[in-house]
Structures are given as C-alpha cells and as structure tokens.
C-alpha cells in the first residue's frame, strides 16, 4: 500500500495491511507535526504532492527495500494538505520474519521519502510561512 | 510540439500557475524548456535551488529530449516526512 491522501492516516489500517502469518515483527514509524522548528513557533504544516509520481516513488522505494532486506510487506501513507500539531503526516508499517529487517527497512523508507519523493511541506509559523528545503543550495542537475 | 508543464510548491507560487501548455521545437531538452519558462515566468528566474526534473512521473536528466505530449515537472527540493 503506497498512497498519498488528504485524509487523516489510520495506523490500524496500515498494521492490518502488513500483518502476515510469516512475520515475527511489525515496525511502524509515525512522522508527526512538531510545534517548533529552528526557533520558530510552528502552527501547522501544509503538505503538497505531485500525487501520481509520489505514489510511484513510494512504491519504487518499497521495492528497493524489498531487495535490500528480507521483509514481508510494507505500507506507506503520506498525508497532504494541512496537518496540525501532533497529527501524523506520514505512517510507515513494515513486517518481516525478524525485527532487524523490519527496523532497517522502515528507517530506509523514511530517509528515502525525505530525499526523493515529490512531496513538499510548507511550515506555517507565527509570523510567516516557508517552504522547507528551499532556503539554500545551488541549482544542479541530477 | 506541445508539452504540459505542472508547477508544484514554491515554483507553483512563483509562477502563479499550477499548469502550463508550452509549444517548443522538436527535440528540445528539459533544460532548454526550463530556460524558456524562466522567460515566460520571470519570477521563476531568481529560484536558486537544486531542481530535479521529471518527465511522465520519472526523474530524468536536464539533457532528456522531450516528446509531444510529455508531462514535465520541475521538482524543487523535496521535504516530505
């Protein structure tokens, strides 16, 4: 399950999806909206995605995780639109026969999301808003 | 030939548009399209950030030769999670 949604994410749905009789472990990661960032008082995060490509990239990284670790199933759901403080913006669930594979694959998934999946967050803070990730850097081709 | 451009996040705000149809000459590359768009949307020009390029939902290099009907997205630094 690799999905981008405007709705609140249901952890239980992801856990049910990765539940597998051959799994001895399920690891979940929940990314939540924090009330502060770099000294700013954060009010909410507003996420935008290129949805068709984001889902394709999530699936691709899930397949990559499946090549690197012995996992059974993986689910990633990323929310878009406004996400309030404490609410989940992304949930990852991974099942594996053994916990090490599940932990590693889950960690890999969240790190890759932050690198390559076309989703952007705008931080809405007291006194302004900013697209995270665009403050610095050079134009460069991949 | 005609291609479809979609803008997201900071580029959508700078361009003041989410989509654009652009007529370009045969064989134009993604990099050349970006140059042309900066003329159409001068607000895009001061964007000093690392852009990636996507055609039909796959990442490509700047020298990728476009084809009629391609969907092109200039991907500003992603920040999901």
Backbone of each chain as ProteinMPNN parsed JSONL, in Angstrom:
{"seq_chain_A": "XXXXXXXXXXXXXXXXXXXXXXXXXXXXXXXXXXXXXXXXXXXXXXXXXXXXXXXXXXXXXXXXXXXXXXXXXXXXXXXXXXXXXXXXXXXXXXXXXXXXXXXXXXXXXXXXXXXXXXXXXXXXXXXXXXXXXXXXXXXXXX", "coords_chain_A": {"N_chain_A": [[0.861, -1.19, 0.0], [0.829, 1.999, -1.099], [0.461, 5.244, -0.792], [-0.946, 8.515, -1.221], [-2.742, 10.857, 0.61], [-5.535, 13.01, 1.391], [-6.761, 12.76, 3.731], [-6.928, 12.042, 7.32], [-4.508, 9.74, 8.591], [-4.832, 6.261, 9.048], [-3.508, 4.353, 11.381], [-4.048, 1.715, 12.203], [-5.084, 0.58, 9.921], [-2.872, 0.382, 8.263], [-1.261, -1.329, 9.754], [-2.848, -3.606, 9.766], [-2.711, -4.17, 7.077], [-0.04, -4.959, 6.666], [0.161, -7.131, 8.263], [1.028, -10.49, 8.677], [1.197, -13.99, 8.414], [3.728, -15.135, 8.392], [5.343, -13.31, 9.519], [7.407, -12.121, 12.127], [7.657, -9.75, 13.252], [6.45, -6.433, 13.366], [7.175, -3.242, 12.374], [6.522, 0.157, 12.949], [6.522, 3.518, 11.773], [5.793, 6.786, 12.693], [5.457, 9.904, 11.494], [5.174, 13.057, 12.876], [3.629, 16.291, 13.338], [5.548, 18.789, 14.645], [5.67, 21.292, 17.233], [7.546, 23.282, 16.976], [10.309, 24.704, 15.194], [13.591, 25.25, 14.374], [13.696, 27.42, 16.152], [11.337, 28.685, 15.594], [7.843, 29.174, 16.242], [5.746, 26.769, 15.429], [2.706, 26.54, 13.667], [1.206, 24.926, 11.982], [1.713, 22.348, 9.487], [1.76, 22.407, 5.991], [1.185, 20.296, 3.48], [2.14, 19.436, 0.149], [1.809, 17.555, -2.841], [3.06, 15.897, -5.768], [0.955, 13.959, -6.864], [0.582, 11.519, -8.451], [3.196, 10.861, -9.148], [4.414, 10.787, -6.663], [3.232, 8.574, -5.426], [4.144, 6.602, -7.113], [6.911, 6.789, -6.667], [7.007, 6.129, -3.959], [6.225, 3.469, -4.1], [8.332, 2.499, -5.587], [10.468, 2.843, -3.791], [9.656, 1.124, -1.845], [9.902, -1.308, -3.179], [12.642, -1.307, -3.515], [13.464, -1.49, -0.866], [12.585, -4.05, -0.407], [14.41, -5.484, -1.864], [16.727, -5.073, -0.484], [16.361, -5.904, 2.157], [15.01, -8.645, 4.081], [11.922, -8.538, 3.965], [8.386, -8.818, 4.634], [5.884, -7.403, 4.085], [5.022, -4.036, 3.134], [3.782, -0.824, 3.967], [3.041, 2.482, 3.105], [1.767, 5.571, 3.872], [1.216, 8.863, 3.029], [0.224, 11.978, 4.169], [-1.405, 14.816, 2.69], [-2.019, 18.39, 2.363], [-3.234, 20.535, 5.056], [-1.668, 19.779, 8.154], [-2.103, 19.385, 11.465], [-0.542, 20.346, 14.627], [0.865, 17.655, 16.412], [-0.451, 15.781, 14.854], [-0.245, 12.94, 12.604], [1.818, 13.027, 9.697], [2.946, 11.236, 8.064], [2.865, 7.71, 7.802], [4.527, 4.668, 8.22], [4.573, 1.212, 7.789], [6.043, -1.897, 8.373], [6.463, -5.321, 7.852], [8.242, -8.247, 8.852], [10.044, -11.359, 8.929], [11.918, -11.292, 10.925], [12.945, -8.931, 13.424], [15.121, -7.145, 12.92], [15.331, -6.735, 10.149], [12.876, -5.5, 9.668], [13.085, -3.124, 11.173], [15.315, -1.885, 9.895], [14.41, -1.582, 7.232], [12.267, 0.087, 7.576], [13.451, 2.402, 8.571], [15.042, 3.043, 6.371], [13.009, 3.628, 4.527], [11.773, 6.019, 5.504], [13.936, 7.761, 5.405], [14.483, 7.811, 2.663], [12.112, 8.866, 1.659], [12.387, 11.485, 2.391], [14.321, 12.259, 0.673], [13.722, 11.739, -2.074], [11.014, 11.592, -2.85], [8.377, 13.272, -4.45], [7.136, 15.381, -2.568], [6.204, 18.155, -0.667], [6.719, 20.324, 2.106], [5.158, 23.053, 3.595], [5.955, 25.226, 6.077], [3.953, 26.657, 8.438], [4.229, 29.263, 10.463], [4.319, 31.276, 13.478], [4.015, 34.416, 12.379], [4.695, 34.018, 9.74], [5.393, 32.039, 6.741], [7.067, 29.246, 5.246], [8.575, 27.415, 2.605], [9.903, 24.385, 3.265], [13.248, 23.347, 2.869], [13.961, 24.821, 0.682], [15.488, 26.956, 1.205], [18.196, 27.208, 0.794], [21.136, 26.313, -1.179], [22.31, 25.182, -4.421], [21.472, 25.566, -7.909], [21.285, 22.58, -9.625], [21.845, 19.799, -11.688], [20.375, 16.55, -11.7]], "CA_chain_A": [[0.0, 0.0, 0.0], [1.656, 3.201, -1.212], [-0.648, 6.158, -1.06], [-0.976, 9.9, -0.755], [-4.147, 11.102, 0.939], [-5.883, 14.271, 2.049], [-7.441, 12.433, 4.992], [-6.118, 11.565, 8.435], [-4.0, 8.394, 8.297], [-5.29, 5.273, 10.025], [-2.414, 3.432, 11.717], [-4.519, 0.322, 12.251], [-5.266, 0.091, 8.56], [-1.551, 0.002, 7.759], [-0.81, -2.52, 10.507], [-3.621, -4.745, 9.252], [-2.238, -4.459, 5.723], [1.257, -5.654, 6.663], [0.074, -8.333, 9.109], [1.373, -11.629, 7.827], [1.46, -15.146, 9.296], [5.159, -15.471, 8.438], [6.074, -12.201, 10.129], [7.629, -12.139, 13.566], [7.801, -8.361, 13.706], [5.924, -5.306, 12.593], [7.704, -1.955, 12.835], [5.833, 1.303, 12.373], [7.067, 4.858, 12.01], [4.791, 7.84, 12.548], [6.012, 11.26, 11.466], [4.142, 13.953, 13.39], [3.911, 17.726, 13.252], [6.143, 19.324, 15.876], [5.206, 22.673, 17.435], [8.624, 24.267, 16.845], [11.358, 24.354, 14.24], [14.635, 26.269, 14.257], [13.355, 28.587, 16.949], [10.031, 29.256, 15.231], [6.66, 28.524, 16.796], [5.021, 26.225, 14.276], [1.248, 26.452, 13.845], [0.796, 23.73, 11.239], [2.467, 22.082, 8.265], [0.851, 22.258, 4.861], [1.906, 19.449, 2.526], [1.686, 19.372, -1.242], [2.483, 16.455, -3.533], [2.774, 15.548, -7.166], [0.439, 12.702, -6.304], [0.833, 10.313, -9.253], [4.61, 10.493, -9.071], [4.745, 10.464, -5.269], [2.838, 7.18, -5.165], [5.07, 5.776, -7.898], [8.205, 6.795, -5.969], [6.846, 5.355, -2.716], [6.222, 2.058, -4.497], [9.692, 2.18, -6.002], [11.35, 2.687, -2.634], [9.215, -0.113, -1.192], [10.527, -2.413, -3.914], [14.073, -1.254, -3.199], [13.598, -2.036, 0.492], [12.385, -5.494, -0.536], [15.648, -6.085, -2.396], [17.828, -4.926, 0.484], [16.087, -6.621, 3.41], [14.011, -9.711, 3.97], [10.674, -8.068, 4.567], [7.176, -9.455, 4.108], [5.013, -6.416, 3.449], [5.272, -2.652, 3.531], [2.738, 0.15, 3.648], [3.41, 3.877, 3.387], [0.73, 6.548, 3.521], [1.629, 10.232, 3.342], [-0.896, 12.914, 4.114], [-1.158, 16.144, 2.137], [-2.915, 19.4, 2.918], [-2.789, 20.974, 6.378], [-1.526, 18.766, 9.211], [-1.992, 20.162, 12.703], [0.425, 19.89, 15.64], [0.696, 16.282, 16.952], [-1.058, 14.846, 13.9], [0.69, 12.266, 11.699], [1.895, 13.399, 8.285], [3.32, 10.025, 7.322], [2.986, 6.48, 8.588], [5.158, 3.545, 7.526], [4.493, -0.056, 8.51], [6.813, -2.946, 7.703], [6.514, -6.609, 8.546], [9.355, -9.112, 8.459], [10.182, -12.538, 9.79], [12.748, -10.915, 12.072], [12.822, -7.496, 13.692], [16.195, -6.309, 12.369], [14.959, -6.364, 8.781], [11.749, -4.561, 9.719], [13.607, -1.823, 11.63], [16.175, -1.306, 8.86], [13.611, -1.207, 6.061], [11.426, 1.224, 7.977], [14.365, 3.54, 8.627], [15.376, 3.331, 4.975], [11.843, 4.226, 3.861], [11.562, 7.423, 5.89], [15.061, 8.567, 4.905], [14.32, 7.962, 1.211], [10.988, 9.782, 1.426], [12.896, 12.841, 2.552], [15.273, 12.562, -0.401], [13.359, 11.572, -3.489], [9.584, 11.544, -3.175], [7.939, 14.659, -4.696], [6.212, 15.921, -1.57], [6.814, 19.361, -0.097], [5.994, 20.876, 3.25], [5.254, 24.465, 3.919], [5.796, 25.438, 7.509], [3.201, 27.858, 8.798], [4.656, 29.58, 11.827], [3.868, 32.589, 13.951], [4.695, 35.492, 11.679], [5.002, 33.77, 8.338], [5.394, 30.671, 6.244], [8.247, 28.981, 4.419], [8.699, 26.069, 2.028], [11.084, 23.762, 3.854], [14.167, 22.734, 1.907], [14.262, 25.696, -0.451], [16.159, 28.17, 1.684], [19.595, 27.3, 0.391], [21.551, 25.339, -2.169], [22.647, 25.631, -5.76], [20.805, 24.824, -8.968], [22.16, 21.471, -10.011], [21.094, 18.724, -12.339], [20.586, 15.229, -11.138]], "C_chain_A": [[0.896, 1.238, 0.0], [0.741, 4.324, -1.682], [-0.392, 7.554, -0.508], [-2.443, 10.236, -0.517], [-4.352, 12.478, 1.571], [-6.482, 14.023, 3.44], [-6.447, 12.06, 6.083], [-5.716, 10.118, 8.158], [-4.399, 7.45, 9.426], [-4.185, 4.231, 10.253], [-2.866, 1.974, 11.652], [-4.704, -0.271, 10.863], [-3.925, -0.384, 7.984], [-1.048, -1.265, 8.445], [-1.541, -3.754, 9.991], [-3.09, -5.162, 7.878], [-0.939, -5.267, 5.733], [1.253, -6.92, 7.536], [0.18, -9.578, 8.24], [1.727, -12.809, 8.723], [2.945, -15.506, 9.388], [6.005, -14.367, 9.055], [6.197, -12.401, 11.631], [7.745, -10.74, 14.134], [7.056, -7.433, 12.771], [6.501, -4.046, 13.215], [6.901, -0.848, 12.165], [6.598, 2.58, 12.694], [5.943, 5.857, 11.778], [5.502, 9.181, 12.597], [4.911, 12.228, 11.869], [4.582, 15.413, 13.282], [4.338, 18.25, 14.621], [5.797, 20.811, 16.007], [6.318, 23.719, 17.331], [9.635, 23.764, 15.838], [12.317, 25.522, 14.114], [14.236, 27.57, 14.949], [12.014, 29.225, 16.611], [8.913, 28.464, 15.899], [5.781, 28.066, 15.644], [3.536, 26.082, 14.607], [0.716, 25.188, 13.163], [1.77, 23.524, 10.088], [1.448, 21.876, 7.152], [1.611, 21.521, 3.758], [1.262, 19.49, 1.151], [2.449, 18.23, -1.905], [2.194, 16.521, -5.02], [2.262, 14.117, -7.032], [0.777, 11.449, -7.11], [2.288, 9.874, -9.113], [4.998, 10.121, -7.651], [4.394, 9.011, -4.97], [3.751, 6.21, -5.911], [6.436, 5.669, -7.191], [8.134, 6.026, -4.651], [6.908, 3.863, -3.027], [7.637, 1.617, -4.871], [10.606, 1.98, -4.777], [10.948, 1.463, -1.798], [9.843, -1.332, -1.851], [12.028, -2.478, -3.621], [14.334, -1.839, -1.807], [13.475, -3.557, 0.458], [13.599, -6.216, -1.105], [16.743, -6.089, -1.338], [17.623, -5.729, 1.755], [15.011, -7.665, 3.191], [12.75, -9.254, 4.695], [9.491, -8.8, 3.935], [6.331, -8.419, 3.367], [5.354, -5.012, 3.948], [4.084, -1.785, 3.127], [3.252, 1.539, 4.004], [2.239, 4.759, 2.953], [1.213, 7.923, 3.962], [0.427, 11.146, 3.182], [-0.477, 14.199, 3.412], [-2.257, 17.095, 2.603], [-2.436, 19.763, 4.312], [-2.753, 19.832, 7.39], [-1.214, 19.524, 10.503], [-0.953, 19.556, 13.655], [-0.046, 18.567, 16.255], [0.112, 15.293, 15.939], [0.002, 14.188, 13.011], [0.638, 12.816, 10.281], [2.263, 12.189, 7.435], [3.344, 8.845, 8.29], [3.541, 5.385, 7.684], [4.955, 2.309, 8.384], [5.213, -1.115, 7.692], [6.729, -4.224, 8.527], [7.659, -7.437, 7.988], [9.379, -10.315, 9.388], [10.912, -12.153, 11.067], [12.844, -9.4, 12.197], [13.893, -6.633, 13.03], [15.843, -5.832, 10.96], [13.84, -5.324, 8.778], [12.22, -3.17, 10.15], [14.401, -1.141, 10.52], [15.358, -0.788, 7.677], [12.754, 0.023, 6.376], [12.263, 2.505, 8.003], [14.738, 4.01, 7.221], [14.225, 4.09, 4.303], [11.687, 5.701, 4.235], [12.711, 8.305, 5.383], [14.923, 8.817, 3.401], [13.186, 8.924, 0.869], [11.503, 11.213, 1.453], [13.857, 13.247, 1.431], [14.642, 12.638, -1.783], [11.875, 11.61, -3.82], [9.039, 12.975, -3.319], [6.774, 15.092, -3.799], [6.942, 17.089, -0.91], [6.002, 19.825, 1.095], [6.256, 22.373, 3.385], [5.011, 24.586, 5.415], [5.065, 26.756, 7.727], [3.54, 28.147, 10.25], [4.134, 30.947, 12.223], [4.673, 33.654, 13.238], [5.065, 35.191, 10.242], [4.876, 32.326, 7.929], [6.586, 30.493, 5.319], [8.175, 27.559, 3.878], [9.998, 25.474, 2.557], [11.945, 23.142, 2.752], [14.6, 23.658, 0.791], [15.095, 26.908, -0.05], [17.573, 28.319, 1.155], [19.888, 26.303, -0.722], [21.75, 25.956, -3.537], [21.782, 24.904, -6.772], [21.76, 23.768, -9.513], [21.307, 20.399, -10.658], [21.365, 17.417, -11.645], [21.139, 14.338, -12.222]], "O_chain_A": [[1.623, 1.496, 0.959], [0.305, 4.343, -2.833], [0.274, 7.743, 0.511], [-3.294, 9.932, -1.353], [-3.45, 13.028, 2.202], [-6.682, 14.955, 4.219], [-5.276, 11.797, 5.81], [-6.481, 9.358, 7.564], [-4.315, 7.797, 10.604], [-3.965, 3.349, 9.424], [-2.164, 1.115, 11.12], [-4.506, -1.468, 10.654], [-3.854, -1.412, 7.309], [-0.485, -2.153, 7.805], [-0.939, -4.811, 9.802], [-3.026, -6.349, 7.558], [-0.757, -6.158, 4.904], [2.221, -7.68, 7.544], [-0.486, -9.702, 7.212], [2.475, -12.65, 9.688], [3.369, -16.121, 10.367], [7.231, -14.469, 9.111], [5.247, -12.789, 12.312], [7.91, -10.557, 15.34], [7.035, -7.622, 11.555], [6.347, -3.799, 14.411], [6.632, -0.904, 10.965], [7.232, 2.702, 13.742], [5.227, 5.777, 10.78], [6.08, 9.55, 13.619], [3.833, 12.225, 11.274], [5.769, 15.71, 13.152], [3.602, 18.168, 15.604], [5.649, 21.506, 15.002], [6.078, 24.903, 17.567], [9.801, 22.559, 15.648], [11.916, 26.64, 13.791], [14.411, 28.663, 14.411], [11.599, 30.188, 17.255], [9.018, 27.253, 16.096], [5.15, 28.879, 14.969], [3.16, 25.58, 15.666], [-0.123, 24.478, 13.716], [2.554, 24.414, 9.756], [0.407, 21.249, 7.351], [2.557, 22.054, 3.179], [0.042, 19.566, 1.001], [3.603, 17.97, -1.566], [1.214, 17.121, -5.461], [3.046, 13.169, -7.081], [1.204, 10.439, -6.549], [2.583, 8.687, -8.978], [5.826, 9.232, -7.451], [5.171, 8.299, -4.333], [4.086, 5.138, -5.406], [7.032, 4.593, -7.131], [9.09, 5.351, -4.271], [7.554, 3.093, -2.317], [8.079, 0.521, -4.525], [11.416, 1.053, -4.745], [11.783, 0.848, -1.135], [10.264, -2.27, -1.175], [12.604, -3.559, -3.497], [15.294, -2.581, -1.6], [14.165, -4.265, 1.192], [13.796, -7.407, -0.863], [17.579, -6.991, -1.298], [18.588, -6.187, 2.367], [14.216, -7.586, 2.254], [12.546, -9.545, 5.874], [9.598, -9.335, 2.831], [6.092, -8.547, 2.166], [5.901, -4.835, 5.036], [3.469, -1.992, 2.081], [3.827, 1.745, 5.073], [1.786, 4.694, 1.81], [1.573, 8.124, 5.122], [-0.291, 11.088, 2.184], [0.673, 14.624, 3.524], [-3.275, 16.678, 3.155], [-1.35, 19.349, 4.719], [-3.68, 19.028, 7.474], [-0.197, 20.209, 10.611], [-0.545, 18.405, 13.5], [-1.224, 18.403, 16.573], [0.18, 14.083, 16.155], [1.023, 14.801, 12.701], [-0.439, 13.044, 9.729], [1.939, 12.122, 6.25], [3.78, 8.964, 9.434], [3.097, 5.198, 6.551], [5.15, 2.366, 9.598], [5.023, -1.221, 6.48], [6.904, -4.205, 9.745], [7.999, -7.342, 6.809], [8.813, -10.293, 10.481], [10.575, -12.623, 12.154], [12.827, -8.68, 11.198], [13.609, -5.507, 12.62], [16.036, -4.663, 10.625], [13.857, -4.385, 7.984], [11.813, -2.162, 9.571], [14.19, 0.038, 10.235], [15.594, 0.316, 7.186], [12.554, 0.887, 5.522], [11.834, 3.552, 7.519], [14.748, 5.206, 6.927], [14.45, 5.074, 3.598], [11.489, 6.54, 3.357], [12.493, 9.448, 4.981], [15.216, 9.914, 2.924], [13.28, 9.698, -0.083], [11.104, 12.045, 0.638], [14.166, 14.426, 1.263], [14.992, 13.51, -2.578], [11.522, 11.658, -4.998], [9.215, 13.798, -2.419], [5.617, 15.156, -4.214], [8.139, 17.016, -0.633], [4.774, 19.738, 1.107], [7.383, 22.862, 3.302], [4.004, 24.115, 5.943], [5.494, 27.814, 7.269], [3.188, 27.384, 11.15], [3.579, 31.679, 11.404], [5.877, 33.784, 13.463], [5.687, 36.022, 9.581], [4.332, 31.496, 8.657], [7.057, 31.443, 4.694], [7.776, 26.628, 4.576], [11.076, 26.016, 2.313], [11.438, 22.501, 1.831], [15.507, 23.326, 0.028], [15.372, 27.78, -0.874], [18.095, 29.431, 1.076], [19.013, 25.55, -1.152], [21.397, 27.112, -3.772], [21.391, 23.759, -6.543], [22.915, 24.063, -9.82], [20.187, 20.13, -10.225], [22.436, 17.198, -11.077], [21.4, 13.16, -11.979]]}, "seq_chain_B": "XXXXXXXXXXXXXXXXXXXXXXXXXXXXXXXXXXXXXXXXXXXXXXXXXXXXXXXXXXXXXXXXXXXXXXXXXXXXXXXXX", "coords_chain_B": {"N_chain_B": [[6.061, 21.284, -31.242], [3.927, 20.25, -28.533], [4.089, 20.465, -25.0], [3.199, 19.519, -21.628], [3.319, 21.321, -18.668], [3.706, 21.069, -15.184], [3.448, 22.863, -12.181], [4.691, 22.844, -8.865], [4.421, 23.461, -5.322], [6.843, 25.724, -4.153], [7.521, 26.619, -6.693], [5.09, 26.641, -8.03], [3.809, 28.671, -6.644], [5.503, 30.821, -7.249], [5.286, 30.945, -10.046], [2.648, 31.462, -10.266], [0.793, 29.788, -11.269], [-0.549, 26.518, -11.778], [-0.362, 24.825, -13.861], [0.845, 24.611, -17.24], [0.694, 24.9, -20.767], [3.045, 24.348, -23.244], [4.524, 25.398, -26.202], [7.095, 24.042, -27.992], [10.201, 23.614, -29.806], [10.843, 20.713, -31.85], [12.603, 18.078, -30.291], [13.624, 19.519, -28.199], [15.279, 19.918, -25.051], [14.777, 19.057, -21.564], [16.153, 20.852, -19.967], [16.379, 23.034, -21.697], [13.711, 23.718, -21.935], [13.241, 24.616, -19.372], [14.742, 26.968, -19.389], [13.254, 28.461, -21.254], [10.845, 28.705, -19.888], [11.535, 30.322, -17.797], [11.622, 32.729, -19.047], [8.968, 33.124, -19.726], [7.837, 33.161, -17.21], [9.015, 35.282, -15.256], [9.389, 35.378, -12.526], [10.263, 32.919, -11.81], [12.916, 32.872, -12.305], [14.682, 33.924, -10.221], [14.903, 31.711, -8.642], [16.953, 30.001, -6.689], [17.912, 27.115, -6.284], [18.277, 23.59, -5.834], [17.153, 21.898, -8.471], [15.251, 19.106, -9.538], [14.361, 17.084, -12.366], [11.4, 15.87, -13.828], [9.831, 13.682, -16.077], [6.854, 12.559, -17.304], [6.315, 11.372, -14.823], [8.741, 10.245, -14.034], [12.08, 10.579, -12.865], [14.45, 12.469, -14.719], [17.408, 13.44, -16.62], [18.8, 16.761, -17.279], [19.367, 16.883, -19.968], [17.534, 15.382, -21.25], [15.584, 14.519, -24.025], [12.632, 15.933, -25.067], [9.291, 14.81, -25.881], [6.346, 15.07, -27.936], [3.487, 15.9, -26.074], [4.503, 15.182, -23.596], [4.57, 15.144, -20.002], [5.858, 17.458, -17.9], [7.705, 18.11, -15.009], [9.219, 20.346, -12.807], [11.145, 19.793, -10.148], [11.268, 21.091, -7.06], [13.42, 21.198, -4.112], [12.662, 18.37, -2.238], [10.573, 17.76, 0.626], [9.188, 15.943, 2.194], [7.737, 13.808, 4.755]], "CA_chain_B": [[5.302, 20.294, -30.469], [3.404, 20.812, -27.296], [4.261, 19.676, -23.775], [2.432, 20.017, -20.487], [4.177, 21.567, -17.501], [2.999, 21.257, -13.916], [4.261, 23.506, -11.145], [4.316, 22.49, -7.504], [5.044, 24.081, -4.149], [7.353, 27.09, -4.299], [7.5, 27.014, -8.107], [3.687, 26.957, -8.339], [3.531, 30.006, -6.097], [6.26, 31.836, -8.002], [4.743, 31.055, -11.396], [1.26, 31.898, -10.192], [0.006, 28.841, -12.073], [-0.274, 25.114, -11.455], [-0.102, 24.107, -15.117], [1.05, 25.422, -18.442], [0.965, 24.182, -22.011], [4.134, 25.109, -23.864], [4.905, 24.993, -27.557], [8.56, 24.079, -28.104], [10.637, 22.975, -31.053], [11.128, 19.279, -31.758], [13.905, 17.693, -29.762], [14.07, 20.36, -27.082], [15.56, 19.171, -23.828], [14.136, 19.554, -20.348], [16.91, 22.031, -19.553], [16.003, 24.147, -22.58], [12.346, 24.103, -21.562], [13.345, 25.419, -18.143], [15.199, 28.306, -19.797], [12.124, 29.151, -21.878], [9.829, 29.01, -18.87], [12.005, 31.447, -16.995], [11.253, 33.949, -19.77], [7.502, 33.276, -19.587], [7.542, 33.427, -15.792], [10.273, 35.86, -14.743], [9.52, 35.126, -11.083], [10.957, 31.637, -11.618], [14.352, 33.056, -12.522], [15.542, 34.035, -9.041], [14.914, 30.485, -7.849], [18.306, 29.453, -6.539], [17.785, 25.881, -5.519], [18.595, 22.391, -6.594], [15.951, 21.365, -9.098], [15.279, 17.851, -10.271], [13.437, 17.105, -13.489], [10.61, 14.646, -14.009], [9.011, 13.598, -17.286], [5.882, 11.464, -17.18], [6.439, 10.81, -13.464], [10.045, 9.624, -13.758], [13.189, 11.535, -12.878], [15.325, 12.429, -15.903], [18.453, 14.458, -16.603], [18.476, 18.009, -17.983], [19.54, 16.727, -21.416], [16.484, 14.493, -21.757], [14.884, 15.104, -25.175], [11.18, 15.841, -24.857], [8.43, 14.376, -26.976], [4.986, 15.619, -27.942], [2.553, 15.425, -25.05], [5.148, 14.848, -22.315], [4.226, 15.918, -18.806], [7.144, 17.827, -17.332], [7.638, 18.763, -13.701], [10.48, 20.784, -12.224], [10.939, 19.364, -8.759], [12.084, 21.792, -6.073], [13.884, 20.264, -3.068], [11.512, 17.718, -1.587], [10.617, 17.873, 2.083], [8.15, 15.124, 2.801], [8.078, 13.175, 6.025]], "C_chain_B": [[4.908, 20.891, -29.126], [3.693, 19.872, -26.114], [3.462, 20.333, -22.654], [3.373, 20.165, -19.292], [3.287, 21.706, -16.277], [3.959, 21.887, -12.914], [3.753, 23.087, -9.773], [5.056, 23.349, -6.489], [5.568, 25.476, -4.465], [7.331, 27.551, -5.753], [6.08, 27.358, -8.56], [3.351, 28.364, -7.839], [4.246, 31.094, -6.889], [5.673, 32.049, -9.39], [3.331, 31.629, -11.375], [0.346, 31.019, -11.02], [0.387, 27.426, -11.67], [0.099, 24.324, -12.708], [0.152, 25.088, -16.249], [1.229, 24.495, -19.632], [1.996, 25.008, -22.754], [4.474, 24.516, -25.226], [6.422, 25.124, -27.674], [8.985, 23.374, -29.393], [10.993, 21.512, -30.79], [12.51, 19.036, -31.171], [14.42, 18.563, -28.637], [14.318, 19.496, -25.85], [14.811, 19.803, -22.653], [14.824, 20.835, -19.88], [16.558, 23.252, -20.384], [14.598, 24.646, -22.252], [12.373, 24.986, -20.312], [13.786, 26.848, -18.463], [14.049, 29.122, -20.392], [11.094, 29.576, -20.836], [10.244, 30.194, -18.005], [11.739, 32.777, -17.691], [9.749, 34.214, -19.646], [7.124, 33.705, -18.173], [8.792, 33.973, -15.119], [10.481, 35.591, -13.246], [10.212, 33.795, -10.802], [12.463, 31.834, -11.608], [15.171, 33.185, -11.238], [15.577, 32.763, -8.188], [16.331, 29.914, -7.838], [18.198, 28.218, -5.667], [18.084, 24.711, -6.438], [17.302, 21.826, -7.152], [16.226, 19.995, -9.685], [14.233, 17.951, -11.376], [12.697, 15.787, -13.579], [9.813, 14.754, -15.296], [8.135, 12.364, -17.167], [6.116, 10.651, -15.897], [7.724, 10.008, -13.218], [11.119, 10.708, -13.772], [14.037, 11.349, -14.131], [16.419, 13.481, -15.712], [18.043, 15.665, -17.437], [18.573, 17.851, -19.496], [18.515, 15.771, -22.028], [15.717, 15.189, -22.876], [13.383, 14.855, -25.047], [10.455, 15.377, -26.121], [7.048, 15.019, -26.818], [4.147, 15.016, -26.81], [3.176, 15.065, -23.717], [4.621, 15.739, -21.195], [5.514, 16.186, -18.046], [6.931, 18.536, -15.991], [9.044, 19.114, -13.245], [10.318, 20.651, -10.717], [11.841, 20.167, -7.834], [12.481, 20.816, -4.962], [12.705, 19.685, -2.296], [11.685, 17.795, -0.068], [9.453, 17.123, 2.73], [8.626, 14.531, 4.119], [7.444, 13.893, 7.186]], "O_chain_B": [[5.47, 21.883, -28.661], [3.557, 18.653, -26.222], [3.103, 21.509, -22.714], [4.123, 19.248, -18.956], [2.251, 22.369, -16.318], [5.123, 21.498, -12.813], [2.547, 22.988, -9.544], [6.137, 23.879, -6.744], [4.833, 26.317, -4.983], [7.144, 28.737, -6.025], [5.888, 28.258, -9.376], [2.691, 29.141, -8.53], [3.68, 32.151, -7.168], [5.569, 33.181, -9.862], [2.878, 32.215, -12.358], [-0.738, 31.438, -11.425], [1.523, 27.173, -11.267], [0.777, 23.299, -12.637], [-0.278, 26.241, -16.208], [1.842, 23.434, -19.518], [1.849, 26.223, -22.884], [4.681, 23.312, -25.376], [6.968, 26.209, -27.474], [8.208, 22.627, -29.989], [11.383, 21.127, -29.687], [13.471, 19.72, -31.524], [15.54, 18.366, -28.166], [13.655, 18.481, -25.639], [14.291, 20.916, -22.741], [14.167, 21.783, -19.452], [16.449, 24.362, -19.863], [14.332, 25.848, -22.287], [11.633, 25.964, -20.206], [13.277, 27.811, -17.89], [13.883, 30.303, -20.086], [10.545, 30.675, -20.902], [9.405, 30.967, -17.543], [11.64, 33.819, -17.043], [9.312, 35.353, -19.485], [6.211, 34.506, -17.973], [9.541, 33.228, -14.489], [11.614, 35.578, -12.764], [10.692, 33.564, -9.693], [13.198, 31.066, -10.986], [16.259, 32.614, -11.159], [16.21, 32.741, -7.132], [16.828, 29.414, -8.847], [18.376, 28.284, -4.45], [18.132, 24.848, -7.66], [16.455, 21.335, -6.406], [17.289, 19.748, -10.254], [13.338, 18.794, -11.326], [13.289, 14.718, -13.426], [9.197, 15.783, -15.576], [8.63, 11.256, -16.955], [6.113, 9.42, -15.905], [7.782, 9.191, -12.299], [11.075, 11.634, -14.582], [14.308, 10.224, -14.552], [16.374, 14.294, -14.788], [17.077, 15.614, -18.198], [17.935, 18.6, -20.235], [18.628, 15.399, -23.196], [15.252, 16.316, -22.706], [12.933, 13.715, -24.935], [10.934, 15.531, -27.244], [6.649, 15.445, -25.734], [4.106, 13.801, -26.619], [2.463, 14.681, -22.79], [4.279, 16.904, -21.399], [6.184, 15.255, -17.599], [6.096, 19.432, -15.863], [9.948, 18.28, -13.292], [9.475, 21.302, -10.1], [13.053, 19.954, -7.82], [11.929, 19.719, -4.883], [11.865, 20.416, -1.773], [12.801, 17.882, 0.443], [8.826, 17.601, 3.676], [9.767, 14.73, 4.536], [7.628, 13.492, 8.335]]}, "name": "protein", "num_of_chains": 2, "seq": "XXXXXXXXXXXXXXXXXXXXXXXXXXXXXXXXXXXXXXXXXXXXXXXXXXXXXXXXXXXXXXXXXXXXXXXXXXXXXXXXXXXXXXXXXXXXXXXXXXXXXXXXXXXXXXXXXXXXXXXXXXXXXXXXXXXXXXXXXXXXXXXXXXXXXXXXXXXXXXXXXXXXXXXXXXXXXXXXXXXXXXXXXXXXXXXXXXXXXXXXXXXXXXXXXXXXXXXXXXXXXXX"}
